Amino acid sequence: MSETHIGNWEIATVLDKQVPADVWRVKQVHGGKINEVGDSSDADGLVTRAGEQTIGIATADCMPAVFVTPKKALALHISRKSIINGLLDAVPNHIKPADI
């Protein structure tokens, strides 16, 4: 496992078998949807607020992206299909200028 700290956030890279059971994940479908923690519908992004649930995404041949602000963290599973389906376009719906 490797860890990086950005502000008050800890970002860790782990193998799938090392992911703690309490990490919130979704079924990734190469779509354009970002879920808030607690929404278990299919998505390719997750957002959490400071002090809330730990989130995680899985990647193989896709690209992970993590956006952090003092108030929120957003993790994305980026693929060619998710870009076409508007995943990156959905980011401003979840991280507003006031969050930065």
C-alpha positions in Angstrom: 0.0 0.0 0.0 1.2 3.5 -0.8 -0.2 6.6 0.9 -0.2 10.3 0.0 -1.5 13.1 2.2 -3.0 16.2 0.6 -4.3 18.7 3.2 -6.5 16.7 5.6 -7.1 13.9 3.1 -5.2 10.6 2.9 -5.0 9.0 -0.5 -4.0 5.3 -0.6 -3.3 2.9 -3.4 -4.0 -0.7 -2.5 -4.5 -4.1 -4.2 -8.1 -5.2 -4.3 -7.5 -7.9 -1.7 -6.2 -5.2 0.7 -9.2 -2.9 0.5 -10.8 -2.6 4.0 -14.4 -3.7 4.3 -15.6 -0.3 5.3 -14.6 1.4 2.1 -17.6 2.6 0.1 -17.5 1.4 -3.5 -20.0 1.2 -6.4 -20.5 -1.1 -9.4 -18.5 0.7 -12.1 -20.2 0.7 -15.5 -18.2 3.1 -17.8 -21.0 5.6 -17.5 -21.3 9.3 -16.6 -22.8 9.1 -13.1 -21.2 10.2 -9.8 -22.8 9.0 -6.6 -22.8 10.6 -3.1 -21.8 8.2 -0.3 -24.9 6.1 0.5 -26.2 5.8 -3.1 -25.4 2.3 -4.2 -26.6 2.6 -7.8 -24.2 2.0 -10.6 -21.7 4.8 -11.1 -18.1 5.6 -12.1 -17.5 8.3 -9.4 -18.0 8.8 -5.7 -18.0 11.9 -3.6 -17.6 12.2 0.2 -17.4 15.1 2.6 -14.6 15.6 5.2 -15.2 13.2 8.1 -17.6 11.0 6.2 -17.1 7.5 4.7 -13.9 6.4 3.0 -14.4 5.9 -0.7 -12.7 3.7 -3.3 -12.7 2.9 -7.0 -11.1 0.1 -8.9 -9.0 0.4 -12.1 -7.3 -1.9 -14.5 -6.9 -0.4 -17.9 -8.8 2.7 -16.9 -7.5 5.8 -15.2 -8.2 6.9 -11.7 -8.6 10.5 -10.8 -9.0 12.1 -7.4 -10.1 15.6 -6.7 -9.8 17.0 -3.2 -10.9 20.3 -1.6 -10.9 21.1 2.1 -14.6 20.0 2.2 -15.0 17.2 -0.3 -13.2 14.4 -2.1 -14.2 12.9 -5.4 -12.8 9.7 -6.9 -13.4 8.8 -10.6 -13.0 5.7 -12.7 -12.2 7.2 -16.1 -12.5 5.3 -19.3 -13.1 6.2 -22.9 -16.8 5.3 -22.5 -17.2 7.2 -19.2 -15.8 10.4 -20.9 -18.2 10.0 -23.8 -21.0 9.4 -21.3 -20.2 12.7 -19.5 -18.4 11.7 -16.3 -16.0 14.6 -16.4 -18.8 17.0 -17.2 -20.6 15.9 -14.0 -17.7 16.9 -11.7 -18.9 20.6 -11.3 -22.3 19.3 -10.1 -20.5 17.8 -7.1 -17.6 20.2 -6.4 -18.6 23.8 -6.4 -16.4 26.9 -6.2 -17.5 27.3 -2.6 -16.1 23.9 -1.7 -12.6 24.9 -2.8 
